[in-house]
Amino acid sequence: MADVLPLVEARLRTALGEPDARAAVTFLGTDRIEVLRFTDGDVVRYATLGMSAQPMADPTAVLADPVKGPRAELVLSVRHGIADTDKVLRPLAVLAASPQVEGVIVAPGASLDVGGPLWPGAPFTSVLVAESGGLVEDLELDAPADPVRFLPLLPMTANEAAWKRVHGAQALQERWLTHGTDLRDPVRRSVPLD
């Protein structure tokens, strides 16, 4: 099968424009992960490139299928100029490498924790993985490969993450919607959870 990363980058450029910055991170024993930054007015978007090079494998499978299996890249959108969000590059690369390192399958509804603030002073240490298909359309690949999904990441405060564990991702998203929460605000407070 042809290398999917040039196709993935082309899809990102088509949807988000030309990246104005990119950085690469390589962790021991993993493929290189790049993070591309796209600025659109007062919103900056960070997209991973490299997570989809291999399909995510079921950690209980004896052998990983080199072609079939879910593929994804991560996209984070935040308001520009309010916080030093460019420091999110390494935490994003860590999340994108987690299928290779920890054998997890990243899917909508999942919580991913980086163990520290997403950027300096951020009230968020984890993200909720949202459904694909909105900002960047899924990228169909030749059969039997699964499409590449571009999964939005929604930053969660520690209280929101704990509440989500009890009530579920759908309930948290409904609460955000009910309260008109600006999920792109890099310094927002937790949504009321009582």
N, C-alpha and C positions, 0 to 999 in steps of 0.2 A: 504494500500500500504506500502511496506517495506521502511525503511529509505533510502533515496537516497544518503545521504552524504558519507557513506563508498564506494559506487560505484563511486561517483564523485572523491573522494580522490584517489581511485585505478586508475581511468583514468588519473588523473594528474601525478601520479607516473609513469605510463606506458609511458606517453608522455615526461615528463620532468626529470625523475629520482627521487632520494630521496631528499626530502627537507632538507636544512641544517639549517633552522630556522623556527619557527612558533610563532605567537602571536595571542591572542584572545582578542576581544573587544565585550563588551555587552553594548548596549544602552538601556535606560529605555523603557520598553514596546516592545522590539524586541528580536528575537532569537540571540544567540551567533554567531558572525562572526569571522572566523579565517582567517589569511593571512599567506600563506606558501611562503617561499623563496627558489628558486632553482637557484644555480649558475652553469653556463655552460661556462667555459673559461672566456672571458672578458664580458659576458652578465649575468645579474642577472634578474630573472623573479619572479614577485610577483603574486600569484594567490589567489583569495578569495575562501573560503570554508564555505558555510552556506547560501548564497544568494539563492541557488537552493532548499533549504529544502521545501519551499512552492512555488506554482506557483504565478507569478506576476498577480495581478488582475486589471482589468479595473477600474479606479477610479470612473467611473460613474455607475458601476454595484451595484445593491442593496445588493446582496450577493456574496461573493467571492467563487468560486468553489475550493474545497480543493484538487482536482486532476488535472483538465484540466487547461491549461493556460501556457504561456511561462515560462521557467525556464532558468536561466543563472548563470554563474560565470564570474568574470572579471580577465583578465591577462594583466599585464604591464611588458614590457621588456625594460631594459635600460642598458647602458654600465656601467660596474662595476668599482669602484675606482676613478671616476671623481668627484662625488658629494656624499653627505650624503643621498643617496636615501633610506636607511632603515627607515628614518622618514616618508616614504610614507604609512606606515602600517595603521595609524589611518585614513588619508584621504581616502584610499582604502576601509577600513571598513565602513566609512560613506557612500561612494558611493554604496557599496554592501547592506547596510541597507535601502537605499532610497526607494525601492519598499514597504517595510514594513512601513516605517515612513511616506513617502509622497504619497504613492499609485501610484507611477509612474511605467510605464513599460519601462525597459531599453532595447533598440533595436538598431541595426546597424543604423548609421547616426545621432544618438542622441548626443547632447553635455551634459556633466555633469560637473558642476562647484563645487569646494569645498570651494570657498570664500577666499582662501589664497593660498600661494605657496604649491605645492605638497610635497616639501621637502625644507629644509632651503636653501635660495638663488635661488630656482628654478624660471625660467622665465615663468613657467606654473601654472595656477590656474584652468584649465579645461582640459578635455580630449574629444576626439572624439571616439565614440564607432564604431569599425570596424566590418566587417563580420566575423562570426565564421567559423570553418572548416579547418583552416590552421595549426597552431601549435598544437592544441589539437582538436582531432576529437569530433564532437557532441556525446553525450551519449544517446543512445536510451533507453527509459524506456517502461515498459509494458503499453499497451493500457488501458485506453484512455489518459494516461499522455503524455504530450509533451516531446520531448527530452531536455536534458540539453545542452545549447550552451555555449561554452567558448569564450567570447567576448574579443578580444584584445582592449586595450585602447591606444590611440595615443595622447600624451600630446600636447596641443595647447597653444601658447602664447595668450595674450589678443587680439592682433591685428588679429591673425589667427581666433580666436573665433568670433570676430566681422565680419570679412570677410566671414566666413562660414555662419553666420546668414543671410547674404544678398545673397550669391552666391550658398550656399548648400554644403553638405558634399562631394559630388562627385567632384565638382570643386576644392575644397581645396586639396583633395587627388591627383588630376591630377596635381595641381601646385607643390605639394611636389615631385611628381614623375618627373616632367619636370626639376626641379632644383636639383634633386639628393639629397634631404634632408635626413639626417641620423636621423630618428625619434627615434632612441635609444640613441642619444646624450643627456645626462641630462642637458647640459648647452648650447644647440644650440640656435641660434638666429632665429627670425621669418623669414619665407620664404619671398622673395620679393612679394609684393601684388599689385604693380601698373601696 
